[in-house]
Amino acid sequence: MTRLPETPVVIGAGPAGLCVAWNLAIDGVQVQVLEKTNEVGGLALTFQDGEYLFDLGPHNIHTVYRDIYTFLRKILGEDLCQHYPEIKIFFRDRFVSYPLKGIRVFTTLPLWTIIPAGLSFLWARFKMFIRNPQNDDSFESWIKNRFGNVLYNIYFGPYAEKAWKINASGISSYVAEKRVPILSLTDYIRRLFKNPPKHFHSEDWTSINNYYPRKGVGQITNYLAKGIIGNNGSIEKNVEILSIDGGDRRVESIRYIQEGKISTIQTDFLFNTMPLNDFIKILNLDVPEKVRKAASGLDYCSETLLYLKTSCSKTFDTPLTYFSSPKIKFNRVYDVRLFSHDCVPSGKSALCVEYTCNVGDEVWGASPDELFEYAMTVFETHGMLFRKDVDGYLVRRITHAYPRFRIGFEKKLETILDYLSTLENVVTLGRQGLFCYANVDDVLYMGFRATETLHTLRKKGIDYSSLFPRHMAF
Ligand SMILES: Cc1cc2nc3c(=O)[nH]c(=O)nc-3n(C[C@H](O)[C@H](O)[C@H](O)COP(=O)(O)OP(=O)(O)OC[C@H]3O[C@@H](n4cnc5c(N)ncnc54)[C@H](O)[C@@H]3O)c2cc1C
């Protein structure tokens, strides 16, 4: 039985929302997308500044979904370029390749670091072999149990606190499981001799093919947006949603303000991709107090991005460089040219310096000049880049860059999704809408799955754990 909605509304014009709307639009359904900002693409947009094309942070495309790869190849053709996103870590004032491979393990780090780190690593592995650790729920305990105290203290702990802006003992182990490739001892030994590991982790970019659209990740979202408009759909920008209204277990209408004018639209199916906590706030149904309370306990990390246009054709050696020291305020730099030569003018380059922060903190409030001065002081001190080589700079800020996975977030999320799954005509999806660690390929996958579900939906409500099993944290 086919059950396509007649008046669907999608909240959010990031890749998740656009993918749902695109699927509906090409099926002949008149879909309406409501977007808060004046841009399309969400976190996966590419904006132009003069001759430069910039993403909001680096967007390396690596996917385990064969059908998403096929889809991207179909829509981008030769523009889906394979690339090699080598990573370096600026660690104790020197660049270290990541992951450490072969004999380089013994040459890039000093012996007085390697020996205690190696011994504590082996001791941790030995303890894990004997029995599973009792305390394994925080980022701190998870890493210490697998990598040992020394590596935690010198690298993982300080970096995590810098990136998540809270104490590592309060960060959920979910972050480590998702972010840190953990190999077996035999895989480490294989890697030592440059063989690929047998077990694959989705964040281990060295083990899979990596792609980048020739003109930025926005090529994907622009394609979807064009398809929506070309098939009688609409994307309303600068929309502030005031309330989502309805009756028993159903959403019926959405009230919003756009350019000073208040409108109400009717809907028979709502797809949400805006941040889950904000969504619950404007959901004007009979939402239980415990659900509202759970939603108010979820929060997101923000980012401030400083883009530097440089007059030299080569700035950094590798596309991605992580800065682990807590003394340096930014945590990652991506070299735009090393992602795609077509995103910068010939003979020039650009860097994007990422500062993780919280809305309202010192970094969030810093002016572009202050952020520039700060970054250049670090770069010049270490001979990485000089002011004379910078042609110009600009700053962008992201309020919801990463869901902040505090210990206990799973329970809150479960409470919210259990409630949402009782609504007949609502699906929440995407990185913000499911409060999950998802990449572009993941949210496209969700977009396809969410629309496929409409064709087979016979029961009331949505079972999230069967619809998006890979993205459920519980
Ligand atoms: C710094 C950084 C680096 C990244 N690197 C990679 C990478 O290397 N590879 C990769 O695949 N992915 C990467 N990602 C992740 C990728 O960008 C996201 O997975 C993807 O954009 C999520 O899509 P989404 O549609 O779920 O959410 P979003 O892209 O966040 O879209 C949500 C949309 O909802 C809108 N919205 C919010 N509130 C409202 C409201 N009240 N009303 C209406 N609209 C609203 C937002 O403006 C936005 O347009 C990175 C992200 C960041 C921040």
The ligand as a Gaussian input file, in Angstrom:
#p B3LYP/6-31G(d) Opt

LIG

0 1
 C       32.880000      21.335000      11.638000
 C       32.139000      20.197000      11.007000
 C       32.817000      19.239000      10.275000
 C       32.130000      18.197000       9.676000
 N       32.815000      17.273000       8.944000
 C       32.154000      16.312000       8.280000
 C       32.846000      15.398000       7.427000
 O       34.072000      15.433000       7.318000
 N       32.127000      14.486000       6.750000
 C       30.753000      14.400000       6.857000
 O       30.145000      13.577000       6.160000
 N       30.080000      15.216000       7.686000
 C       30.746000      16.170000       8.404000
 N       30.060000      17.017000       9.240000
 C       28.663000      16.718000       9.574000
 C       27.632000      17.171000       8.553000
 O       27.745000      18.528000       8.293000
 C       26.271000      16.842000       9.158000
 O       26.181000      15.461000       9.377000
 C       25.079000      17.192000       8.302000
 O       25.135000      18.497000       7.791000
 C       23.827000      17.050000       9.153000
 O       22.714000      17.305000       8.364000
 P       21.297000      17.593000       9.028000
 O       20.413000      17.965000       7.922000
 O       20.952000      16.448000       9.898000
 O       21.560000      18.836000      10.005000
 P       22.025000      20.305000       9.651000
 O       22.979000      20.293000       8.517000
 O       22.459000      20.907000      10.921000
 O       20.682000      20.993000       9.141000
 C       19.672000      21.362000      10.021000
 C       18.951000      22.556000       9.414000
 O       17.873000      22.919000      10.259000
 C       17.832000      24.333000      10.340000
 N       17.129000      24.742000      11.556000
 C       17.592000      24.774000      12.821000
 N       16.649000      25.242000      13.649000
 C       15.559000      25.509000      12.894000
 C       14.270000      26.024000      13.178000
 N       13.895000      26.370000      14.417000
 N       13.399000      26.185000      12.155000
 C       13.754000      25.848000      10.884000
 N       14.963000      25.363000      10.557000
 C       15.858000      25.185000      11.554000
 C       19.291000      24.728000      10.341000
 O       19.463000      26.108000      10.014000
 C       19.838000      23.787000       9.290000
 O       19.748000      24.326000       8.001000
 C       30.725000      18.080000       9.857000
 C       30.034000      19.048000      10.596000
 C       30.731000      20.091000      11.185000
 C       29.990000      21.107000      12.002000

